[in-house]
Amino acid sequence: MAEKNERLFDQFPEVSYEEWRAKVEADLKGADFNKKLVWRTNEGFNVQPVYRAEDIAQLNTTDTLPGQFPYVRGTRTDNDWLSRQDIVADTPEEANKIALDVLEKGINSLGFKVQNPEDVKVLLNGIYLPAVEINLTCCPGKAVAVAEALVAYVKEQGAENTFRGSIDYNPLRRQFKHGVEGVDMAAIVAEASKLLDVVAPVAALRCLAVDSLILANSGAYIYQELGYALAWGTAWLNALTDAGRCACEVASRIKFNMCVSSNFFMEIAKFRAARMLWAQIVEQYKPENLDCSKMMVCATTSRFNQTIYDAHVNLLRSQTETFSACVAGVDSIVVTPFDAPYKKPDAFSERIARNQQFLLKEESHMDKVVDPAGGSYYVETLTVAIAQEAWKLFLDVEENGGFFALVANGSVQKAVNESCQKRHSDVARRKEVLLGTNQYPNINETAASKIEIDGACHCGCAAEKGPNALCGKRAATDFEELRLSTEAAAKRPKVFMLTIGNLAMRLARAQFSTNFFGCAGYEIIDNLGFNTVEEGVDAALAKEADVIVLCSSDDEYAELAPAAFKYLDGRAEFVVAGAPACMEELQAAGIKDFVHVRCNVLDTLRDFNNRLLNK
């Protein structure tokens, strides 16, 4: 029996990076290490397959504790984040009723949309303000009036010193959503100054919004969201300090509403980097108290990667995202209901969204550990890498006139739209995977009947957009449009797998082709295998197949494909599964359709839809 004090790891010799690398390269058998194992991120830096203590030895991010400047490890000494639910209702009375109900179910932060200032009293009726964070969103032009109504109500309740909350004053919303040209800085500064005066009696009421959430939901990469968020916050500081306000007053009124996507470790690093960089930015304004440099962040799970088809996969995405946010130590979290892309969330989906947070708190006890990722070689390295890329973007924005100026001329929107286009292209090619949409679809699912929101399969916004508007299309939109057109067709296309020859290869290629054509919602007819291509073609035609996919091995295609193509004689579309070495010879024989991993899945399926649905 081993002694109690025996340390098991002492039984194993230390392995240097060089020794590990030599062993890995030997196992790769000549393949390039960097091409096989090093990941190039969308954020502009490489991720190594392994990290060690020496990778973070020179990083300053490990030198502080939670609650210490520059707050990379958190602005608090606990991790008890607020569980927020944004109330969706048709009237203020209904919203208040829902709010009172969800407060009894564990929610301690509420979000309301306010149409008229007089609605504030109705929305908050019966809510014990010291126990609940209140967040109000309204049109920018009504922000001052809403703030006046809120402050008056808070005073009436005697809660000036205990109230926590925000008013989402975002004067750029119309520029982002509708492409309205120009930004009236004089009007923005004047209104923001009035807001600061109105909210002055309530210390913990934040009223200057940095809504980088809208950028991320429009396809921005993680470093872009962070870089632009920092620039946006700095724009508030510059504009209002130039107008005579002190930096501490302005910084303590800024609220960051950010997105959290499914890139688990990258998102953890993003929030850690965000706090660190923001604290250092505010420090440069020489505030009276460095506490005002603490970033307040509400993280909302992404809508960009949500899907209409196989919508319950949205639960897996948002659970991962919520986990990232709580590990990162944000102040509050909103979980977007899984059915939000196609309908007004119902009681069931909202309950599930709440429980996703409660599981992490009550069962996983994530609120009991501060910065659990701190010290991780990987996360610490990612934190610095993302900070560096975001800082480059931040400096570029500052050198070109600042955030408000670049929104006014459309530069920010153009950059985000270019990223959105790139991500849509990656989804089309399966470089970015959306489970259930462009990979492993639920082939027999239909969705048209469950869509209740106009334009849900497009960008979700029916209003006309100008050239400087954010695109806003979810990543799955193009595939959903394709599949909905299949649903609307008079006849659902049938795809027949003609499996023959090498057992392993025909099964693998049939599975690949099933997933490929299933993304368009076609009916798939799989088979155990045929002895001859003629037998397979006859069976396909007997099933009235519109597309016949030959599934075999590369070596066998040289003989099987021309024979099958000739025997079919144009009676259905003919496809070869794979990209065999003999592809040129097969194309010379008249075979034009091949499906393989390098295909643009979306464009290929659009072409088939045009052929099959327009007959």
C-alpha positions, 0 to 999 in steps of 0.5 A, spaced: 500 500 500 502 506 498 504 511 503 499 517 505 504 522 503 506 519 496 505 524 490 503 520 484 505 525 479 512 524 482 512 517 479 512 520 472 518 523 469 517 530 467 516 531 459 519 537 456 515 541 450 521 539 445 520 531 447 513 532 446 513 535 440 518 530 437 513 524 439 507 528 436 511 529 429 513 522 429 506 520 430 504 525 424 509 521 419 511 527 415 505 531 416 506 538 417 505 540 425 502 547 424 497 545 418 494 539 422 494 541 429 495 549 429 488 552 429 488 559 426 482 563 429 477 568 426 480 573 431 487 573 427 491 569 431 493 561 432 491 556 437 496 551 439 494 544 441 497 544 448 499 550 453 504 549 459 506 553 465 512 557 461 506 560 456 504 564 461 510 565 465 511 572 463 503 574 463 501 580 468 494 577 468 496 572 473 498 577 478 492 580 481 486 577 485 478 577 483 476 584 485 483 588 484 484 593 478 484 591 472 479 586 474 481 581 469 479 576 474 472 579 476 470 586 479 467 582 485 469 577 490 463 573 488 460 570 482 453 571 484 451 574 477 444 576 476 439 572 472 435 576 468 429 575 464 427 580 458 419 581 459 415 580 452 408 582 452 403 586 449 401 591 454 404 594 460 399 590 465 401 584 462 408 585 462 407 587 470 403 580 471 409 576 467 414 580 471 411 578 478 410 571 476 417 570 474 420 573 480 417 568 484 421 563 480 428 565 481 429 571 477 432 577 480 433 582 474 428 584 469 428 587 462 422 591 460 421 595 453 417 602 455 413 605 450 411 611 454 414 614 460 407 613 464 408 606 463 413 605 468 409 605 474 404 600 471 410 596 469 414 596 476 407 596 480 408 591 486 415 589 485 420 590 491 425 595 488 431 593 493 431 586 491 430 586 483 435 589 478 430 593 473 432 595 466 428 599 461 429 599 453 426 605 450 426 609 443 432 614 444 428 620 444 424 618 450 430 616 454 430 623 458 422 622 459 423 615 461 428 616 466 424 622 469 419 617 470 423 612 473 427 616 478 420 619 480 418 612 482 424 610 485 424 616 490 417 615 491 419 608 493 424 610 498 429 606 494 434 611 491 440 608 495 438 601 494 436 601 487 440 597 481 438 598 474 439 601 467 436 605 462 438 603 455 440 609 451 442 607 445 442 613 440 445 609 434 440 604 434 437 607 428 443 607 424 445 600 425 438 597 424 436 601 418 442 605 415 440 612 417 446 616 415 449 621 419 450 622 427 447 628 430 453 629 436 450 635 439 443 632 440 446 626 443 451 630 448 445 634 450 440 628 451 446 624 454 447 630 459 440 631 461 440 624 462 446 624 467 442 630 471 436 626 471 439 620 474 444 623 479 439 622 485 440 614 484 447 612 484 446 605 481 442 607 475 446 606 469 444 610 463 449 610 457 448 604 453 454 600 449 450 595 445 455 591 442 450 585 442 447 588 436 454 587 432 455 580 435 448 578 433 449 581 426 455 577 425 461 580 428 467 576 430 469 576 437 475 581 437 470 585 433 465 586 438 470 587 444 474 592 440 468 596 438 465 595 445 471 599 448 471 604 442 463 605 443 464 606 451 470 611 450 466 615 445 461 616 451 467 618 455 470 623 450 464 626 448 461 627 455 468 629 458 469 634 453 462 637 455 465 638 462 463 632 465 468 628 470 470 622 467 468 618 474 461 620 473 460 618 466 464 611 467 459 609 472 453 610 468 456 606 462 452 599 461 455 594 457 450 589 453 454 584 450 453 577 446 456 571 448 456 565 443 458 558 443 465 559 442 466 556 449 473 558 451 474 564 447 468 567 450 470 566 457 477 570 455 473 575 451 470 578 458 476 577 462 480 581 456 474 586 456 474 588 464 482 589 463 482 593 457 476 597 459 479 599 466 486 601 463 482 606 458 478 609 464 484 610 468 487 614 463 482 619 464 484 620 471 478 619 475 477 620 482 476 613 484 478 607 480 472 603 482 468 607 476 473 603 472 469 597 473 466 594 467 458 592 468 456 587 463 450 584 461 451 578 457 445 575 452 446 568 449 447 569 441 441 569 436 446 569 430 447 562 431 440 560 433 436 556 428 428 554 426 430 547 424 432 542 429 430 548 434 432 544 440 439 544 438 438 552 440 438 549 448 445 546 447 448 552 444 445 557 449 447 552 455 454 552 453 454 560 452 451 561 459 456 557 462 461 561 458 458 567 461 458 565 468 465 562 468 467 569 465 464 573 471 459 577 468 454 581 472 448 579 469 445 574 464 439 573 459 438 566 456 435 567 449 429 562 449 430 557 444 424 558 439 425 566 439 427 565 431 420 563 429 415 565 434 414 570 441 417 565 446 411 562 450 411 560 457 415 553 456 421 556 452 421 562 457 421 557 463 427 552 460 431 559 459 430 561 466 432 554 468 438 554 464 441 559 469 438 556 475 442 549 473 449 552 473 447 556 480 443 551 484 446 544 481 453 546 479 454 551 484 458 556 479 456 562 483 460 559 489 467 560 485 470 566 482 474 566 476 474 558 475 478 559 469 484 563 472 491 560 471 489 556 466 494 556 461 490 556 455 485 561 458 490 566 460 493 565 453 487 566 450 485 572 454 491 576 452 491 574 445 484 577 444 485 583 448 491 584 443 487 583 437 481 587 440 486 593 442 488 593 435 481 595 432 480 599 438 486 604 436 484 603 429 477 606 430 480 612 435 485 614 429 480 614 424 475 619 428 472 615 434 466 610 434 460 615 433 464 618 426 465 611 424 458 609 425 456 615 421 459 614 415 458 606 415 465 604 416 463 600 422 457 597 419 461 595 413 466 591 417 461 587 421 457 586 414 463 583 411 464 579 417 457 576 416 458 575 409 464 571 411 461 567 416 455 565 411 460 563 406 463 559 412 456 556 413 455 554 406 461 550 406 461 547 413 467 551 415 462 553 421 457 548 423 450 549 425 448 542 427 441 540 424 442 545 419 448 545 415 450 538 418 446 532 420 439 535 419 433 532 421 431 530 414 423 529 415 422 535 419 418 541 417 418 548 420 413 552 415 407 551 420 411 553 426 413 560 424 409 566 427 414 572 426 414 575 419 420 575 416 423 570 421 427 566 416 430 572 413 433 578 418 427 578 423 426 586 421 421 588 416 423 595 416 426 598 410 434 598 410 439 603 407 446 602 405 449 603 411 444 598 415 447 592 419 445 585 415 442 582 421 441 575 418 442 569 422 447 564 420 442 559 418 438 563 414 440 561 407 439 554 409 432 555 412 430 559 405 432 553 401 429 548 405 422 552 406 422 552 398 422 545 398 417 544 403 413 549 399 414 545 393 408 541 389 413 535 390 418 533 395 424 531 391 427 524 392 434 522 393 436 515 392 443 512 394 446 507 389 450 503 394 455 498 391 462 495 391 467 497 397 462 496 403 466 501 408 466 506 402 459 506 400 456 506 407 461 512 409 459 516 402 452 514 403 452 517 410 455 523 407 450 524 401 444 523 406 447 529 410 448 533 404 442 532 401 438 532 407 440 539 408 435 541 403 429 537 406 429 532 400 427 525 401 432 520 402 432 513 400 438 509 403 440 502 401 444 496 403 447 495 396 447 492 389 450 487 385 450 491 379 449 499 377 443 497 372 440 493 378 441 500 382 438 504 377 432 500 376 431 500 383 431 508 383 427 509 378 422 504 381 422 509 387 421 515 382 427 518 384 429 525 382 436 524 384 441 518 384 447 518 388 453 513 386 456 511 393 462 507 392 470 507 392 475 512 388 478 506 385 471 503 383 468 509 380 472 509 373 468 503 371 462 504 375 460 511 374 460 511 366 456 505 366 451 507 371 450 514 367 450 511 361 444 506 363 440 512 366 440 515 360 438 522 363 432 519 366 434 522 373 439 527 376 446 523 376 451 524 382 457 521 384 459 521 391 466 524 392 472 527 388 475 521 385 482 522 381 478 520 375 474 526 376 476 529 369 475 523 365 468 522 368 466 529 367 469 528 360 464 522 359 458 527 361 458 527 369 457 534 372 455 533 379 460 531 384 458 532 392 464 532 397 467 535 403 470 541 398 463 543 396 459 549 397 453 545 400 449 551 399 450 553 392 450 546 390 443 545 393 440 551 390 442 549 383 439 542 385 432 546 387 432 550 381 433 544 377 428 539 381 423 544 383 422 548 377 420 542 373 
